[in-house]
Amino acid sequence: MYTTTKPTVYLIDGLNIVRSFLYEFSRSEEEVTDDFLDFLEAVSLDERYQMHTYEVIFDGSFRPVGPLYRGGVHISFTEGDSADQIICERADYLSQTGQRVIAVTDDRQLQDMLRELGVKSLFCRKFYNSLKLSEK
């Protein structure tokens, strides 16, 4: 798997990706969230990935995660809606406006809904493993 070189909006199910790593690292959700967002910020500034936009959507109300805009990363919270609903609506809109969009989620039901809309999706691990920072 490689990361595309075409400008793409990645819609990332925040809790889904963070929780997919919790047991591997045996750390708190907050620590894994911080590390993932720091990593994604570094990725968004890397010359190989800076043409992309990364929208991380977390279920629930606002909680402190640091800056909501970091390089090419935008972090948001769903408040009363679900991340799945927001991702589906946003993916549909972006797709209809001719933008290339890929959703990052392990939720198979959401992947099925996105497929019906003609939107691609990636499993969290596959997305994460496709990103490699340039060695300085």
N, C-alpha and C positions, 0 to 999 in steps of 0.2 A: 504494500500500500504506500502510495506517495501522496503528498499534499499537492493539490493542483496549483498551477502557475497562473491560472485565470483568476482575476479579482472575484472573491467570493465572500458572502456574508455567512459566517458560521453562527447558528443559533444554538447555544449550548444550555442544556438542562443542568443548571448549577448544582442542585442537590444530588441529582442522579450521578454526575461525574465525580463529585466529592465523595459520595458514599460508596462508589465503586472502588475507592482506594483506602477506605477507613481500616478495613481489617488487615490489609497488607502492611500498613505502616504502624498499626496499633497506637494511633494517636487520636486526639480529640478532633471532632468535626471542624472546630474553629482553626486548629493548626493546619489541618489538611487543606481547608479552604484558603487560608493565607498563602500557603506554599503554592497551591495551584494557580491562584490569581497572580502571584509574583512571577511564576513560570510563564503564564500566558502573556503577561505584559512584556516580558523579555522576548518571547516569540514574536509578538506583534511589532517589535522594534527591529527584529532581525531582517536583513535585506531580502532574504528568501521568502519571507512571509508578510512583509509590511504592506503588500497590496490588498490584503484581506482585512475584513472587519470581524471582530469577535464580540458577540452579544451574549453575555452570561445572564441567564434569567433564573432567579431563585424563587421558589415557592415561599409564600408568607410575607410578613411585614418586614419593613426595613430593620436591619441590624448592622452594627458597625463591621465593615470589611475593608476599611481604608477608602482611598479615593474611588469614586464611581466611574471615573474616566481615567484610564491608564494607557497611554499610547493608543493602540488600535482596539482597546478593550473597553466595552461599555457594560456596566453591571447594573441590573435592575431587580426589583422585587415585585411580586405579583399582587401584593396586598390581598384583595378578596378573591381574585381569580386563581386558576391553577397555572403552573408553568406550561403544562401541556397545551392548555387553551391558548395562551399567549403565543407560544411557539408556533402552533398551527395557524393562527390568524396572521402572525407576522410573516411566516413562510409563504402563505397564500398571497399576501399583499406584495411581497418582494418578487415572487415568481411572476405575478401578473404585470408588474412594472418592468419586467425584462431583466431583473437582476439575478445573478447566479447565487443560489442559497443552498446550504447544506445544514441539516439539523444534526446535533450530536446528542444522542440519548440511547439508553438501553431499554427504554419502554417500547415493547413490541406493538402495543396498541397504537401508540403515537406514531411509530414508524409506518404502520398500515394506513393510518389517516393521511399522513404526508405522502405516501406512495400514490394514494387516490388523487391527490392534488398535483402529482407530477414532481414532487420535491424529494430529492435524495436525502438519505440519512446515513449516519455512521454510528457504530457502537462507540461508547466512551473510550474503551481501551485502544481501539483501532485508531481513533482520532489522536489520542495522546501519544501513542507509539509512532505515529507518522511525523511527529514534530521533533526536529533535532536542531539544537542551537549551534550556530557557527562557533568553532573553536577560535579563541582570540590568540 
